[in-house]
């Protein structure tokens, strides 16, 4: 397996040596060889119910090391395909991922992880430069790629398990690509909103009705916007964004940063659309944990309207103060939106959506 270490730019290394030293220390903990194959059951290593591609281990100082990608023997993969058929309520997971998301079930492609770490590093470096600390997101540390022999064996396994038309899609997706694994450092626990929904006791204990995390998500959205990024747009609706319930961290952070988008690449109309979309995603994910025991639809709609108003007001006030504190300009379409008739704009956006 080939390894490529990930490093921050020289300017960040020079200006923030303590952060670089901290990340290097984390990267020296839990080597890849410790978690593959027969060592998957080492003390403290665990998975999340709906994230079969990831392994986690808690560090002594409270952070977590994670490996995203398939780690195991070939027979483990065959068994995983048979047993892991109910991710997010879908009974045909192995068929769903290639057809809908153009992903290989329970595997990561090198192109997928390369894109994620490149945009993540641009975000992290800008975040450190402005806010002088690391963000509450998975920090990529290293990327590994499997050889062609591994790829051929995995494809042979998939060919036996998938309908022909799905496997043809798999071959198309994997052409000129390879399977890969990424190593991350999580500053906080990796439990997500969806883990509460599926009654993961670890996540329920961590969540403990901590409603303040809703505003922590808003804070991170604001911080992201002010350094020129959205954690997702409508164009990632099918593949998923960092603001979806399976990716919003119960510690107030984001995960799965492949959906990060640079605001400078978007038109003003799409900037406004994406800003509202991000707020709505936070509202939708918040409702999932706030409405666990509510079945009345009208009550849910009332809560949704209340939450959207509350979050919109919070973001309006907080983005102004954060912009002033860090001398960061608010993107013009967003500034115009915050100073306009938001209720009318939101109604029109909801109608169009």
Secondary structure as UniProt FT lines:
FT   STRAND          2..5
FT   HELIX           10..15
FT   HELIX           17..27
FT   HELIX           32..35
FT   HELIX           37..41
FT   TURN            43..44
FT   STRAND          45..48
FT   TURN            49..50
FT   STRAND          51..58
FT   TURN            60..61
FT   STRAND          64..68
FT   HELIX           74..83
FT   TURN            88..89
FT   TURN            91..92
FT   HELIX           93..96
FT   HELIX           97..101
FT   TURN            105..106
FT   STRAND          108..109
FT   HELIX           110..131
FT   STRAND          138..145
FT   HELIX           148..161
FT   HELIX           164..174
FT   TURN            175..176
FT   STRAND          179..186
FT   HELIX           193..197
FT   TURN            198..199
FT   HELIX           201..207
FT   TURN            208..209
FT   TURN            211..212
FT   HELIX           213..226
FT   TURN            227..228
FT   STRAND          229..230
FT   HELIX           234..236
FT   TURN            237..239
FT   TURN            242..243
FT   TURN            245..247
FT   STRAND          248..249
FT   TURN            250..251
FT   HELIX           257..259
FT   STRAND          261..262
FT   HELIX           263..265
FT   HELIX           268..290
FT   TURN            291..293
FT   HELIX           297..326
FT   HELIX           332..338
FT   HELIX           342..352
//
